Amino acid sequence: MDLSPLTKTLIIMNNYFHDVATAMLLSSAVILWLLGRRALADGAEGRRWFADAYRVLTRVAVFSILWIVLGGIPRTIFFQDVEWNLADPSNRYLFAALMVKHGFMWLAVGLGTWLWARMRRLARTVSSEASVEG
C-alpha cells in the first residue's frame, strides 16, 4: 500500500503512543501496588486514601487499555507498510527486535493486569470496611 508521508507519520505516532499506553498500564499498576502495601501499614486512614487513589489510577488504566486496543488496530493494519519494511537492508535484525519488544509488551500488559486485579481486591476490602465503619 502506498501511504502518504503524513499518513505514515500519524501511524508512527500512534505506534509510539501505543507503546506508551502499555507502559502507563504497568506503571499505574505498580504505583497502585506500592500505595496498597503502604495503605496496609498505615491503618484505616491509609486504606481510605488508597481507595481514592485506586479510583483515579483506574481511569489511567482504562484509558491505557482502550488505547492499547484501539491503537493496535491501525498498528496491525499498517504493520507491514510502516514497521516491517523488508526492502530496507538496515532492517536485518528487525524481526528479532520486534519479537523481543512485543514479548516485553505482552509481559507488561499481563503483569499490569495481574497487579490491578490484586489491588482491586484490596480496594473492595477497603470499601467493605468503610461501609461497616460508616
N, CA, C and O atoms as a GROMACS GRO file, in nm:
protein
  536
    1MET      N    1   0.085  -0.117   0.000
    1MET     CA    2   0.000   0.000   0.000
    1MET      C    3   0.090   0.124   0.000
    1MET      O    4   0.188   0.130   0.074
    2ASP      N    5   0.055   0.220  -0.082
    2ASP     CA    6   0.133   0.343  -0.091
    2ASP      C    7   0.072   0.448   0.001
    2ASP      O    8  -0.034   0.504  -0.028
    3LEU      N    9   0.139   0.476   0.112
    3LEU     CA   10   0.089   0.571   0.211
    3LEU      C   11   0.159   0.705   0.195
    3LEU      O   12   0.277   0.711   0.163
    4SER      N   13   0.085   0.812   0.217
    4SER     CA   14   0.144   0.945   0.211
    4SER      C   15   0.237   0.964   0.331
    4SER      O   16   0.224   0.895   0.432
    5PRO      N   17   0.332   1.056   0.319
    5PRO     CA   18   0.421   1.084   0.434
    5PRO      C   19   0.343   1.124   0.560
    5PRO      O   20   0.381   1.085   0.670
    6LEU      N   21   0.235   1.201   0.544
    6LEU     CA   22   0.154   1.240   0.660
    6LEU      C   23   0.089   1.118   0.724
    6LEU      O   24   0.090   1.104   0.846
    7THR      N   25   0.034   1.029   0.642
    7THR     CA   26  -0.029   0.908   0.696
    7THR      C   27   0.072   0.823   0.770
    7THR      O   28   0.045   0.774   0.880
    8LYS      N   29   0.191   0.804   0.709
    8LYS     CA   30   0.295   0.726   0.777
    8LYS      C   31   0.335   0.791   0.909
    8LYS      O   32   0.354   0.721   1.009
    9THR      N   33   0.347   0.922   0.909
    9THR     CA   34   0.384   0.993   1.032
    9THR      C   35   0.279   0.973   1.140
    9THR      O   36   0.313   0.947   1.255
   10LEU      N   37   0.152   0.985   1.103
   10LEU     CA   38   0.044   0.965   1.200
   10LEU      C   39   0.041   0.822   1.253
   10LEU      O   40   0.016   0.801   1.372
   11ILE      N   41   0.067   0.726   1.168
   11ILE     CA   42   0.070   0.586   1.211
   11ILE      C   43   0.187   0.561   1.304
   11ILE      O   44   0.173   0.492   1.405
   12ILE      N   45   0.302   0.617   1.272
   12ILE     CA   46   0.420   0.601   1.358
   12ILE      C   47   0.394   0.665   1.494
   12ILE      O   48   0.431   0.608   1.598
   13MET      N   49   0.332   0.783   1.495
   13MET     CA   50   0.299   0.847   1.623
   13MET      C   51   0.202   0.761   1.702
   13MET      O   52   0.218   0.744   1.823
   14ASN      N   53   0.101   0.705   1.635
   14ASN     CA   54   0.008   0.613   1.702
   14ASN      C   55   0.084   0.496   1.762
   14ASN      O   56   0.057   0.456   1.876
   15ASN      N   57   0.180   0.442   1.688
   15ASN     CA   58   0.255   0.327   1.738
   15ASN      C   59   0.336   0.361   1.863
   15ASN      O   60   0.343   0.281   1.956
   16TYR      N   61   0.396   0.479   1.865
   16TYR     CA   62   0.470   0.521   1.984
   16TYR      C   63   0.375   0.538   2.102
   16TYR      O   64   0.404   0.493   2.213
   17PHE      N   65   0.261   0.603   2.078
   17PHE     CA   66   0.164   0.621   2.187
   17PHE      C   67   0.107   0.487   2.233
   17PHE      O   68   0.073   0.471   2.350
   18HIS      N   69   0.097   0.392   2.143
   18HIS     CA   70   0.053   0.257   2.177
   18HIS      C   71   0.150   0.195   2.277
   18HIS      O   72   0.109   0.133   2.375
   19ASP      N   73   0.280   0.211   2.251
   19ASP     CA   74   0.382   0.161   2.344
   19ASP      C   75   0.377   0.236   2.477
   19ASP      O   76   0.393   0.175   2.583
   20VAL      N   77   0.354   0.367   2.472
   20VAL     CA   78   0.344   0.446   2.594
   20VAL      C   79   0.223   0.401   2.677
   20VAL      O   80   0.230   0.394   2.800
   21ALA      N   81   0.113   0.371   2.611
   21ALA     CA   82  -0.007   0.324   2.682
   21ALA      C   83   0.022   0.194   2.756
   21ALA      O   84  -0.027   0.174   2.868
   22THR      N   85   0.101   0.107   2.696
   22THR     CA   86   0.140  -0.017   2.762
   22THR      C   87   0.222   0.014   2.886
   22THR      O   88   0.201  -0.046   2.992
   23ALA      N   89   0.315   0.107   2.874
   23ALA     CA   90   0.396   0.147   2.990
   23ALA      C   91   0.311   0.213   3.097
   23ALA      O   92   0.334   0.193   3.216
   24MET      N   93   0.212   0.292   3.054
   24MET     CA   94   0.124   0.358   3.154
   24MET      C   95   0.042   0.256   3.231
   24MET      O   96   0.022   0.271   3.351
   25LEU      N   97  -0.004   0.152   3.163
   25LEU     CA   98  -0.081   0.048   3.233
   25LEU      C   99   0.004  -0.018   3.340
   25LEU      O  100  -0.038  -0.032   3.455
   26LEU      N  101   0.124  -0.058   3.303
   26LEU     CA  102   0.212  -0.122   3.400
   26LEU      C  103   0.252  -0.024   3.510
   26LEU      O  104   0.252  -0.060   3.628
   27SER      N  105   0.287   0.097   3.473
   27SER     CA  106   0.329   0.197   3.573
   27SER      C  107   0.220   0.226   3.674
   27SER      O  108   0.246   0.230   3.795
   28SER      N  109   0.098   0.247   3.625
   28SER     CA  110  -0.011   0.277   3.718
   28SER      C  111  -0.039   0.158   3.809
   28SER      O  112  -0.074   0.177   3.926
   29ALA      N  113  -0.023   0.037   3.757
   29ALA     CA  114  -0.044  -0.082   3.841
   29ALA      C  115   0.065  -0.093   3.948
   29ALA      O  116   0.036  -0.127   4.062
   30VAL      N  117   0.189  -0.065   3.910
   30VAL     CA  118   0.298  -0.072   4.008
   30VAL      C  119   0.280   0.036   4.115
   30VAL      O  120   0.300   0.010   4.233
   31ILE      N  121   0.243   0.157   4.073
   31ILE     CA  122   0.219   0.265   4.169
   31ILE      C  123   0.107   0.225   4.264
   31ILE      O  124   0.118   0.243   4.385
   32LEU      N  125   0.001   0.170   4.209
   32LEU     CA  126  -0.111   0.129   4.293
   32LEU      C  127  -0.070   0.018   4.390
   32LEU      O  128  -0.112   0.018   4.506
   33TRP      N  129   0.011  -0.074   4.344
   33TRP     CA  130   0.059  -0.183   4.429
   33TRP      C  131   0.142  -0.125   4.545
   33TRP      O  132   0.127  -0.166   4.660
   34LEU      N  133   0.230  -0.030   4.513
   34LEU     CA  134   0.311   0.032   4.619
   34LEU      C  135   0.223   0.108   4.717
   34LEU      O  136   0.244   0.101   4.838
   35LEU      N  137   0.123   0.179   4.666
   35LEU     CA  138   0.030   0.250   4.755
   35LEU      C  139  -0.051   0.152   4.839
   35LEU      O  140  -0.079   0.179   4.956
   36GLY      N  141  -0.088   0.039   4.780
   36GLY     CA  142  -0.164  -0.062   4.854
   36GLY      C  143  -0.083  -0.120   4.968
   36GLY      O  144  -0.136  -0.140   5.078
   37ARG      N  145   0.043  -0.148   4.942
   37ARG     CA  146   0.130  -0.200   5.050
   37ARG      C  147   0.140  -0.098   5.163
   37ARG      O  148   0.136  -0.134   5.281
   38ARG      N  149   0.155   0.028   5.125
   38ARG     CA  150   0.166   0.134   5.225
   38ARG      C  151   0.036   0.150   5.303
   38ARG      O  152   0.036   0.172   5.424
   39ALA      N  153  -0.077   0.138   5.232
   39ALA     CA  154  -0.208   0.154   5.295
   39ALA      C  155  -0.230   0.049   5.402
   39ALA      O  156  -0.289   0.078   5.507
   40LEU      N  157  -0.184  -0.072   5.378
   40LEU     CA  158  -0.200  -0.178   5.477
   40LEU      C  159  -0.124  -0.146   5.605
   40LEU      O  160  -0.167  -0.179   5.715
   41ALA      N  161  -0.009  -0.080   5.589
   41ALA     CA  162   0.072  -0.046   5.706
   41ALA      C  163   0.020   0.079   5.778
   41ALA      O  164   0.047   0.096   5.897
   42ASP      N  165  -0.055   0.165   5.708
   42ASP     CA  166  -0.097   0.293   5.765
   42ASP      C  167  -0.233   0.290   5.833
   42ASP      O  168  -0.277   0.392   5.886
   43GLY      N  169  -0.298   0.178   5.834
   43GLY     CA  170  -0.426   0.169   5.903
   43GLY      C  171  -0.543   0.223   5.822
   43GLY      O  172  -0.535   0.236   5.700
   44ALA      N  173  -0.651   0.254   5.892
   44ALA     CA  174  -0.778   0.291   5.827
   44ALA      C  175  -0.764   0.414   5.738
   44ALA      O  176  -0.815   0.416   5.626
   45GLU      N  177  -0.695   0.516   5.786
   45GLU     CA  178  -0.678   0.638   5.706
   45GLU      C  179  -0.602   0.610   5.577
   45GLU      O  180  -0.638   0.659   5.470
   46GLY      N  181  -0.497   0.531   5.587
   46GLY     CA  182  -0.419   0.493   5.469
   46GLY      C  183  -0.502   0.413   5.370
   46GLY      O  184  -0.488   0.429   5.249
   47ARG      N  185  -0.586   0.326   5.422
   47ARG     CA  186  -0.672   0.246   5.333
   47ARG      C  187  -0.776   0.333   5.265
   47ARG      O  188  -0.809   0.308   5.149
   48ARG      N  189  -0.829   0.434   5.332
   48ARG     CA  190  -0.924   0.526   5.268
   48ARG      C  191  -0.854   0.606   5.158
   48ARG      O  192  -0.909   0.626   5.050
   49TRP      N  193  -0.731   0.650   5.186
   49TRP     CA  194  -0.654   0.724   5.087
   49TRP      C  195  -0.627   0.634   4.967
   49TRP      O  196  -0.634   0.679   4.852
   50PHE      N  197  -0.595   0.508   4.992
   50PHE     CA  198  -0.572   0.411   4.885
   50PHE      C  199  -0.696   0.396   4.798
   50PHE      O  200  -0.685   0.391   4.675
   51ALA      N  201  -0.813   0.388   4.859
   51ALA     CA  202  -0.937   0.372   4.783
   51ALA      C  203  -0.958   0.491   4.688
   51ALA      O  204  -1.003   0.472   4.575
   52ASP      N  205  -0.926   0.612   4.733
   52ASP     CA  206  -0.936   0.729   4.646
   52ASP      C  207  -0.836   0.722   4.531
   52ASP      O  208  -0.869   0.749   4.416
   53ALA      N  209  -0.712   0.684   4.563
   53ALA     CA  210  -0.609   0.671   4.460
   53ALA      C  211  -0.647   0.562   4.360
   53ALA      O  212  -0.620   0.575   4.241
   54TYR      N  213  -0.707   0.456   4.408
   54TYR     CA  214  -0.749   0.346   4.321
   54TYR      C  215  -0.846   0.397   4.214
   54TYR      O  216  -0.833   0.361   4.097
   55ARG      N  217  -0.941   0.480   4.254
   55ARG     CA  218  -1.038   0.533   4.158
   55ARG      C  219  -0.968   0.616   4.050
   55ARG      O  220  -0.999   0.601   3.931
   56VAL      N  221  -0.876   0.701   4.089
   56VAL     CA  222  -0.806   0.787   3.993
   56VAL      C  223  -0.717   0.703   3.901
   56VAL      O  224  -0.720   0.720   3.779
   57LEU      N  225  -0.639   0.613   3.959
   57LEU     CA  226  -0.548   0.533   3.878
   57LEU      C  227  -0.623   0.433   3.790
   57LEU      O  228  -0.570   0.388   3.688
   58THR      N  229  -0.743   0.397   3.828
   58THR     CA  230  -0.823   0.309   3.743
   58THR      C  231  -0.860   0.381   3.614
   58THR      O  232  -0.865   0.318   3.508
   59ARG      N  233  -0.885   0.510   3.621
   59ARG     CA  234  -0.911   0.586   3.499
   59ARG      C  235  -0.790   0.583   3.406
   59ARG      O  236  -0.805   0.569   3.285
   60VAL      N  237  -0.671   0.595   3.462
   60VAL     CA  238  -0.548   0.587   3.382
   60VAL      C  239  -0.539   0.449   3.316
   60VAL      O  240  -0.506   0.438   3.198
   61ALA      N  241  -0.566   0.346   3.393
   61ALA     CA  242  -0.557   0.209   3.340
   61ALA      C  243  -0.661   0.184   3.231
   61ALA      O  244  -0.629   0.123   3.128
   62VAL      N  245  -0.783   0.230   3.251
   62VAL     CA  246  -0.888   0.210   3.150
   62VAL      C  247  -0.850   0.284   3.022
   62VAL      O  248  -0.864   0.228   2.912
   63PHE      N  249  -0.803   0.408   3.034
   63PHE     CA  250  -0.758   0.482   2.917
   63PHE      C  251  -0.645   0.408   2.846
   63PHE      O  252  -0.644   0.398   2.723
   64SER      N  253  -0.552   0.356   2.923
   64SER     CA  254  -0.439   0.283   2.865
   64SER      C  255  -0.486   0.159   2.790
   64SER      O  256  -0.440   0.132   2.679
   65ILE      N  257  -0.576   0.084   2.850
   65ILE     CA  258  -0.626  -0.037   2.784
   65ILE      C  259  -0.702  -0.001   2.656
   65ILE      O  260  -0.686  -0.068   2.554
   66LEU      N  261  -0.783   0.104   2.662
   66LEU     CA  262  -0.854   0.147   2.541
   66LEU      C  263  -0.756   0.185   2.431
   66LEU      O  264  -0.775   0.148   2.315
   67TRP      N  265  -0.650   0.260   2.467
   67TRP     CA  266  -0.552   0.299   2.367
   67TRP      C  267  -0.477   0.176   2.314
   67TRP      O  268  -0.449   0.168   2.194
   68ILE      N  269  -0.445   0.082   2.400
   68ILE     CA  270  -0.376  -0.040   2.356
   68ILE      C  271  -0.463  -0.112   2.253
   68ILE      O  272  -0.413  -0.156   2.149
   69VAL      N  273  -0.591  -0.126   2.281
   69VAL     CA  274  -0.680  -0.198   2.190
   69VAL      C  275  -0.705  -0.117   2.063
   69VAL      O  276  -0.685  -0.167   1.952
   70LEU      N  277  -0.749   0.007   2.079
   70LEU     CA  278  -0.783   0.088   1.962
   70LEU      C  279  -0.660   0.127   1.880
   70LEU      O  280  -0.664   0.125   1.757
   71GLY      N  281  -0.552   0.162   1.948
   71GLY     CA  282  -0.429   0.196   1.877
   71GLY      C  283  -0.364   0.076   1.810
   71GLY      O  284  -0.287   0.090   1.716
   72GLY      N  285  -0.398  -0.043   1.860
   72GLY     CA  286  -0.345  -0.165   1.799
   72GLY      C  287  -0.408  -0.197   1.665
   72GLY      O  288  -0.351  -0.271   1.585
   73ILE      N  289  -0.526  -0.142   1.640
   73ILE     CA  290  -0.595  -0.170   1.513
   73ILE      C  291  -0.517  -0.112   1.395
   73ILE      O  292  -0.481  -0.187   1.304
   74PRO      N  293  -0.491   0.021   1.392
   74PRO     CA  294  -0.412   0.071   1.277
   74PRO      C  295  -0.269   0.017   1.278
   74PRO      O  296  -0.208   0.000   1.172
   75ARG      N  297  -0.216  -0.009   1.396
   75ARG     CA  298  -0.081  -0.063   1.401
   75ARG      C  299  -0.076  -0.198   1.331
   75ARG      O  300   0.019  -0.226   1.258
   76THR      N  301  -0.176  -0.280   1.353
   76THR     CA  302  -0.182  -0.411   1.290
   76THR      C  303  -0.208  -0.399   1.140
   76THR      O  304  -0.143  -0.466   1.060
   77ILE      N  305  -0.301  -0.313   1.102
   77ILE     CA  306  -0.336  -0.298   0.960
   77ILE      C  307  -0.216  -0.251   0.879
   77ILE      O  308  -0.191  -0.302   0.770
   78PHE      N  309  -0.142  -0.154   0.930
   78PHE     CA  310  -0.031  -0.093   0.855
   78PHE      C  311   0.106  -0.144   0.897
   78PHE      O  312   0.208  -0.084   0.862
   79PHE      N  313   0.109  -0.254   0.972
   79PHE     CA  314   0.236  -0.306   1.024
   79PHE      C  315   0.338  -0.329   0.913
   79PHE      O  316   0.452  -0.285   0.924
   80GLN      N  317   0.298  -0.397   0.810
   80GLN     CA  318   0.393  -0.432   0.703
   80GLN      C  319   0.442  -0.308   0.629
   80GLN      O  320   0.557  -0.303   0.587
   81ASP      N  321   0.355  -0.209   0.612
   81ASP     CA  322   0.394  -0.089   0.538
   81ASP      C  323   0.479   0.007   0.620
   81ASP      O  324   0.559   0.081   0.563
   82VAL      N  325   0.464   0.006   0.750
   82VAL     CA  326   0.532   0.106   0.832
   82VAL      C  327   0.647   0.045   0.913
   82VAL      O  328   0.758   0.099   0.913
   83GLU      N  329   0.622  -0.065   0.982
   83GLU     CA  330   0.724  -0.121   1.072
   83GLU      C  331   0.805  -0.234   1.009
   83GLU      O  332   0.918  -0.261   1.051
   84TRP      N  333   0.750  -0.297   0.910
   84TRP     CA  334   0.812  -0.418   0.858
   84TRP      C  335   0.853  -0.400   0.714
   84TRP      O  336   0.800  -0.466   0.624
   85ASN      N  337   0.946  -0.311   0.691
   85ASN     CA  338   0.990  -0.282   0.555
   85ASN      C  339   1.111  -0.370   0.522
   85ASN      O  340   1.226  -0.333   0.549
   86LEU      N  341   1.084  -0.484   0.464
   86LEU     CA  342   1.192  -0.579   0.433
   86LEU      C  343   1.282  -0.532   0.320
   86LEU      O  344   1.392  -0.586   0.303
   87ALA      N  345   1.239  -0.434   0.243
   87ALA     CA  346   1.322  -0.384   0.133
   87ALA      C  347   1.443  -0.307   0.184
   87ALA      O  348   1.540  -0.288   0.111
   88ASP      N  349   1.438  -0.262   0.306
   88ASP     CA  350   1.546  -0.185   0.365
   88ASP      C  351   1.648  -0.279   0.428
   88ASP      O  352   1.616  -0.348   0.525
   89PRO      N  353   1.770  -0.286   0.375
   89PRO     CA  354   1.870  -0.380   0.428
   89PRO      C  355   1.913  -0.351   0.571
   89PRO      O  356   1.969  -0.438   0.637
   90SER      N  357   1.888  -0.229   0.622
   90SER     CA  358   1.926  -0.199   0.760
   90SER      C  359   1.834  -0.269   0.859
   90SER      O  360   1.861  -0.270   0.979
   91ASN      N  361   1.725  -0.328   0.811
   91ASN     CA  362   1.631  -0.397   0.897
   91ASN      C  363   1.664  -0.545   0.915
   91ASN      O  364   1.574  -0.626   0.940
   92ARG      N  365   1.788  -0.580   0.903
   92ARG     CA  366   1.832  -0.719   0.910
   92ARG      C  367   1.789  -0.790   1.038
   92ARG      O  368   1.754  -0.908   1.037
   93TYR      N  369   1.791  -0.717   1.148
   93TYR     CA  370   1.758  -0.776   1.278
   93TYR      C  371   1.621  -0.730   1.329
   93TYR      O  372   1.588  -0.747   1.446
   94LEU      N  373   1.543  -0.672   1.240
   94LEU     CA  374   1.414  -0.618   1.280
   94LEU      C  375   1.322  -0.725   1.338
   94LEU      O  376   1.256  -0.700   1.439
   95PHE      N  377   1.316  -0.841   1.277
   95PHE     CA  378   1.226  -0.945   1.325
   95PHE      C  379   1.258  -0.982   1.470
   95PHE      O  380   1.168  -0.988   1.554
   96ALA      N  381   1.384  -1.007   1.499
   96ALA     CA  382   1.423  -1.044   1.636
   96ALA      C  383   1.393  -0.930   1.733
   96ALA      O  384   1.342  -0.954   1.843
   97ALA      N  385   1.424  -0.807   1.692
   97ALA     CA  386   1.398  -0.693   1.780
   97ALA      C  387   1.249  -0.677   1.807
   97ALA      O  388   1.208  -0.651   1.921
   98LEU      N  389   1.167  -0.692   1.704
   98LEU     CA  390   1.022  -0.678   1.722
   98LEU      C  391   0.966  -0.790   1.810
   98LEU      O  392   0.876  -0.767   1.890
   99MET      N  393   1.018  -0.909   1.794
   99MET     CA  394   0.968  -1.020   1.877
   99MET      C  395   1.004  -0.998   2.025
   99MET      O  396   0.921  -1.022   2.112
  100VAL      N  397   1.125  -0.953   2.051
  100VAL     CA  398   1.166  -0.926   2.189
  100VAL      C  399   1.082  -0.812   2.246
  100VAL      O  400   1.032  -0.821   2.358
  101LYS      N  401   1.065  -0.704   2.168
  101LYS     CA  402   0.984  -0.590   2.215
  101LYS      C  403   0.841  -0.633   2.245
  101LYS      O  404   0.786  -0.597   2.349
  102HIS      N  405   0.781  -0.707   2.154
  102HIS     CA  406   0.643  -0.749   2.176
  102HIS      C  407   0.632  -0.850   2.291
  102HIS      O  408   0.530  -0.853   2.360
  103GLY      N  409   0.733  -0.930   2.312
  103GLY     CA  410   0.734  -1.018   2.429
  103GLY      C  411   0.732  -0.938   2.558
  103GLY      O  412   0.658  -0.969   2.651
  104PHE      N  413   0.815  -0.833   2.562
  104PHE     CA  414   0.816  -0.745   2.680
  104PHE      C  415   0.683  -0.673   2.696
  104PHE      O  416   0.635  -0.654   2.808
  105MET      N  417   0.624  -0.632   2.585
  105MET     CA  418   0.495  -0.562   2.592
  105MET      C  419   0.385  -0.654   2.646
  105MET      O  420   0.305  -0.613   2.730
  106TRP      N  421   0.381  -0.778   2.598
  106TRP     CA  422   0.282  -0.875   2.648
  106TRP      C  423   0.304  -0.900   2.797
  106TRP      O  424   0.209  -0.909   2.875
  107LEU      N  425   0.430  -0.911   2.836
  107LEU     CA  426   0.463  -0.930   2.977
  107LEU      C  427   0.417  -0.809   3.060
  107LEU      O  428   0.361  -0.826   3.168
  108ALA      N  429   0.440  -0.688   3.009
  108ALA     CA  430   0.399  -0.567   3.080
  108ALA      C  431   0.247  -0.562   3.096
  108ALA      O  432   0.197  -0.530   3.204
  109VAL      N  433   0.175  -0.593   2.990
  109VAL     CA  434   0.028  -0.592   2.998
  109VAL      C  435  -0.020  -0.700   3.094
  109VAL      O  436  -0.109  -0.675   3.176
  110GLY      N  437   0.038  -0.818   3.086
  110GLY     CA  438  -0.002  -0.927   3.176
  110GLY      C  439   0.028  -0.895   3.321
  110GLY      O  440  -0.057  -0.915   3.408
  111LEU      N  441   0.147  -0.844   3.348
  111LEU     CA  442   0.185  -0.809   3.485
  111LEU      C  443   0.098  -0.695   3.537
  111LEU      O  444   0.053  -0.698   3.651
  112GLY      N  445   0.076  -0.594   3.453
  112GLY     CA  446  -0.008  -0.482   3.494
  112GLY      C  447  -0.150  -0.527   3.526
  112GLY      O  448  -0.209  -0.482   3.624
  113THR      N  449  -0.204  -0.615   3.443
  113THR     CA  450  -0.339  -0.666   3.465
  113THR      C  451  -0.346  -0.748   3.594
  113THR      O  452  -0.440  -0.736   3.671
  114TRP      N  453  -0.246  -0.832   3.616
  114TRP     CA  454  -0.241  -0.914   3.738
  114TRP      C  455  -0.233  -0.827   3.863
  114TRP      O  456  -0.305  -0.849   3.960
  115LEU      N  457  -0.143  -0.727   3.860
  115LEU     CA  458  -0.132  -0.637   3.975
  115LEU      C  459  -0.262  -0.562   3.998
  115LEU      O  460  -0.304  -0.542   4.112
  116TRP      N  461  -0.326  -0.521   3.889
  116TRP     CA  462  -0.451  -0.447   3.902
  116TRP      C  463  -0.558  -0.533   3.968
  116TRP      O  464  -0.633  -0.485   4.054
  117ALA      N  465  -0.565  -0.659   3.929
  117ALA     CA  466  -0.664  -0.749   3.989
  117ALA      C  467  -0.639  -0.766   4.138
  117ALA      O  468  -0.734  -0.768   4.217
  118ARG      N  469  -0.514  -0.776   4.178
  118ARG     CA  470  -0.482  -0.788   4.321
  118ARG      C  471  -0.522  -0.662   4.397
  118ARG      O  472  -0.578  -0.670   4.506
  119MET      N  473  -0.495  -0.547   4.339
  119MET     CA  474  -0.528  -0.422   4.406
  119MET      C  475  -0.678  -0.396   4.405
  119MET      O  476  -0.729  -0.329   4.495
  120ARG      N  477  -0.749  -0.448   4.306
  120ARG     CA  478  -0.895  -0.434   4.306
  120ARG      C  479  -0.954  -0.508   4.426
  120ARG      O  480  -1.048  -0.460   4.489
  121ARG      N  481  -0.898  -0.624   4.456
  121ARG     CA  482  -0.944  -0.698   4.575
  121ARG      C  483  -0.922  -0.616   4.701
  121ARG      O  484  -1.009  -0.610   4.788
  122LEU      N  485  -0.804  -0.553   4.711
  122LEU     CA  486  -0.775  -0.469   4.827
  122LEU      C  487  -0.871  -0.350   4.833
  122LEU      O  488  -0.921  -0.316   4.940
  123ALA      N  489  -0.896  -0.288   4.719
  123ALA     CA  490  -0.988  -0.173   4.716
  123ALA      C  491  -1.128  -0.215   4.758
  123ALA      O  492  -1.197  -0.140   4.828
  124ARG      N  493  -1.171  -0.332   4.716
  124ARG     CA  494  -1.304  -0.382   4.758
  124ARG      C  495  -1.307  -0.410   4.907
  124ARG      O  496  -1.407  -0.381   4.974
  125THR      N  497  -1.199  -0.464   4.960
  125THR     CA  498  -1.191  -0.489   5.104
  125THR      C  499  -1.200  -0.358   5.180
  125THR      O  500  -1.270  -0.347   5.280
  126VAL      N  501  -1.127  -0.257   5.130
  126VAL     CA  502  -1.129  -0.125   5.194
  126VAL      C  503  -1.269  -0.066   5.188
  126VAL      O  504  -1.316  -0.009   5.287
  127SER      N  505  -1.335  -0.079   5.074
  127SER     CA  506  -1.472  -0.027   5.061
  127SER      C  507  -1.566  -0.097   5.157
  127SER      O  508  -1.654  -0.034   5.216
  128SER      N  509  -1.549  -0.229   5.173
  128SER     CA  510  -1.632  -0.305   5.267
  128SER      C  511  -1.609  -0.258   5.409
  128SER      O  512  -1.704  -0.243   5.486
  129GLU      N  513  -1.483  -0.236   5.444
  129GLU     CA  514  -1.451  -0.186   5.579
  129GLU      C  515  -1.513  -0.050   5.602
  129GLU      O  516  -1.566  -0.023   5.710
  130ALA      N  517  -1.508   0.037   5.501
  130ALA     CA  518  -1.563   0.172   5.515
  130ALA      C  519  -1.713   0.168   5.534
  130ALA      O  520  -1.768   0.246   5.612
  131SER      N  521  -1.782   0.077   5.464
  131SER     CA  522  -1.927   0.071   5.480
  131SER      C  523  -1.966   0.013   5.616
  131SER      O  524  -2.071   0.047   5.670
  132VAL      N  525  -1.882  -0.075   5.670
  132VAL     CA  526  -1.910  -0.130   5.803
  132VAL      C  527  -1.885  -0.024   5.910
  132VAL      O  528  -1.961  -0.013   6.006
  133GLU      N  529  -1.776   0.055   5.891
  133GLU     CA  530  -1.743   0.158   5.989
  133GLU      C  531  -1.842   0.274   5.984
  133GLU      O  532  -1.877   0.332   6.087
  134GLY      N  533  -1.887   0.307   5.862
  134GLY     CA  534  -1.970   0.426   5.845
  134GLY      C  535  -2.111   0.394   5.859
  134GLY      O  536  -2.196   0.483   5.848
   0.00000   0.00000   0.00000
